C-alpha cells in the first residue's frame, strides 16, 4: 500500500521541494501529471472556464515588473498617446464627439483612421483626457502622460485598459492569454477565438469576418501595450503573449473581479495557504525561490505552525504540499507535527512525515487506506484522471491493486467516491476497474450496513 504522503503530493510545478519526491508505492506523481502553468492548454483551454474538465482555470503565478518600468511602457503606448492628442482637439468638438470637419482634420493631422480615431476618443473620454460634464475642452488628465508620476500614469493606463476590455471579445481574449501564461501560437488563438465567437452567436458572418475581428482586437491590445507579437522559430508561425505591462494590468483587472491571482516574489508577506496555492502552478525554479523566501521570513516553529494550519484547512492537494514543504523546516518541525497526530484529518500525513524523519508514529491499515484516498484526491485536483490512476499504484501487481481498491469503499473520506469513479473509468486493467466500479457502488449505497462499516 502507498503510505508516503510525499509520493502523491500534487507536484504541480513546484508545490514542494524536489527532496519530497516519492519513494513508495504511489511514487512518481511528477511531471506527467503536472498542472499546466504555461504553453498551450489542451482542447479549448484558450477559452476561459472551459479547461481542466469544466472547472474554472487556475491562473498561473506571475512576476510583476517594477512600477517605473511599467509606467515607462505606458507612456509610449500608441493608443494612449493618440488619446492624449485627440483630447487636445476636444476644444473644437461637441459634447460627446468631434464634429465631422474637426474629426477629419484630426485624422489628417494625427494620421489616424476613422476606427482609430473612434477608439482614441473613447479612451480619452474614459480616462479624463476630455473634460467631464459635456464640456468640449481637454480634461484634467490630458497632460498626465507628459508630466505625471508613475502612479498617475499607471492609473490612467489602467483606466484605458478598462475602457477597452468592455469592448466585445477583448476581455475574454486578454484573460485567456493571462490564463495560458506564455506565448500562444496565432493559429491556436484564432481557433479558440472562432469557437468562442461562434458559440456566442451562431449567426455571425463567415470566417473572414471573424478573422478581421481577431485582427482588430489584437491590434487594439497591441496599441495599448497589452500584448506583444513574436515568432515561434520551431513552428515558423506568429505568437502572441501578454507584455509585462499587460500582465500587470490583467492581474489587477482579474483581482478586482474576485479571481485568485498569485504573484511571485511576495511569499514572505503571505500566509502558508497563499504560499501553497501559489506553488500549485509554479515551475521548479520559481517554486524553490518562493519556498526559500517564505521560510526565511519565519522562525522554524512559526513556519511549521502555519503550514500545519494551512494543511488542516486546505484541500487534499494542499495538505500533501504542506507536509512536503515541512521537509524544509526539518527536525525543528517535529513537535508541531507530532501534535497534529491528534487531528483526524492530519493524523495519517503526520505519522508518515514523522516516520520519514526518524520518529516513532503508528499508522494502522485503515489510516493507510485513508491516506491513499487523500493523496489520490489531491492528484485529481490538478491532473487528468487517466494520469492519476496510472501514477497512484504503479508498483503493485494488478491482483494486489484490485484487492486494495475493492476495500476502499469503507474509507470515510469525502472524495472516496470520486477516486473510485476515476479508477473505474480510467484504470487500464479490467480487473482493477471492475473492483473500483463495485466499490464505488457500495460507497454510494445509502444502506445502513454499507455506511456503518466504514472505518
Residue, then its C-alpha position, 0 to 999 in steps of 0.5 A: x500500500x502507498x503510505x508516503x504522503x510525499x509520493x502523491x503530493x500534487x507536484x504541480x510545478x513546484x508545490x514542494x521541494x524536489x527532496x519530497x519526491x516519492x519513494x513508495x508505492x504511489x511514487x512518481x506523481x511528477x511531471x506527467x501529471x503536472x498542472x499546466x502553468x504555461x504553453x498551450x492548454x489542451x482542447x479549448x483551454x484558450x477559452x476561459x472556464x472551459x479547461x481542466x474538465x469544466x472547472x474554472x482555470x487556475x491562473x498561473x503565478x506571475x512576476x510583476x515588473x517594477x512600477x517605473x518600468x511599467x509606467x515607462x511602457x505606458x507612456x509610449x503606448x500608441x493608443x494612449x498617446x493618440x488619446x492624449x492628442x485627440x483630447x487636445x482637439x476636444x476644444x473644437x468638438x461637441x459634447x460627446x464627439x468631434x464634429x465631422x470637419x474637426x474629426x477629419x482634420x484630426x485624422x489628417x493631422x494625427x494620421x489616424x483612421x476613422x476606427x482609430x480615431x473612434x477608439x482614441x476618443x473613447x479612451x480619452x473620454x474614459x480616462x479624463x483626457x476630455x473634460x467631464x460634464x459635456x464640456x468640449x475642452x481637454x480634461x484634467x488628465x490630458x497632460x498626465x502622460x507628459x508630466x505625471x508620476x508613475x502612479x498617475x500614469x499607471x492609473x490612467x493606463x489602467x483606466x484605458x485598459x478598462x475602457x477597452x476590455x468592455x469592448x466585445x471579445x477583448x476581455x475574454x481574449x486578454x484573460x485567456x492569454x493571462x490564463x495560458x501564461x506564455x506565448x500562444x501560437x496565432x493559429x491556436x488563438x484564432x481557433x479558440x477565438x472562432x469557437x468562442x465567437x461562434x458559440x456566442x452567436x451562431x449567426x455571425x458572418x463567415x470566417x473572414x469576418x471573424x478573422x478581421x475581428x481577431x485582427x482588430x482586437x489584437x491590434x487594439x491590445x497591441x496599441x495599448x501595450x497589452x500584448x506583444x507579437x513574436x515568432x515561434x522559430x520551431x513552428x515558423x508561425x506568429x505568437x502572441x503573449x501578454x507584455x509585462x505591462x499587460x500582465x500587470x494590468x490583467x492581474x489587477x483587472x482579474x483581482x478586482x473581479x474576485x479571481x485568485x491571482x498569485x504573484x511571485x516574489x511576495x511569499x514572505x508577506x503571505x500566509x502558508x495557504x497563499x504560499x501553497x496555492x501559489x506553488x500549485x502552478x509554479x515551475x521548479x525554479x520559481x517554486x524553490x525561490x518562493x519556498x526559500x523566501x517564505x521560510x526565511x521570513x519565519x522562525x522554524x516553529x512559526x513556519x511549521x505552525x502555519x503550514x500545519x494550519x494551512x494543511x488542516x484547512x486546505x484541500x487534499x492537494x494542499x495538505x500533501x504540499x504542506x507536509x512536503x514543504x515541512x521537509x524544509x523546516x526539518x527536525x525543528x518541525x517535529x513537535x508541531x507535527x507530532x501534535x497534529x497526530x491528534x487531528x483526524x484529518x492530519x493524523x495519517x500525513x503526520x505519522x508518515x512525515x514523522x516516520x520519514x524523519x526518524x520518529x516513532x508514529x503508528x499508522x494502522x491499515x485503515x489510516x493507510x487506506x485513508x491516506x491513499x484516498x487523500x493523496x489520490x484526491x489531491x492528484x485529481x485536483x490538478x491532473x487528468x484522471x487517466x494520469x492519476x490512476x496510472x501514477x497512484x499504484x504503479x508498483x503493485x501487481x494488478x491482483x494486489x491493486x484490485x484487492x486494495x481498491x475493492x476495500x476502499x469503499x469503507x474509507x470515510x473520506x469525502x472524495x472516496x467516491x470520486x477516486x473510485x469513479x476515476x479508477x473505474x473509468x480510467x484504470x487500464x486493467x479490467x480487473x482493477x476497474x471492475x473492483x473500483x466500479x463495485x466499490x464505488x457502488x457500495x460507497x454510494x449505497x445509502x444502506x445502513x450496513x454499507x455506511x456503518x462499516x466504514x472505518 
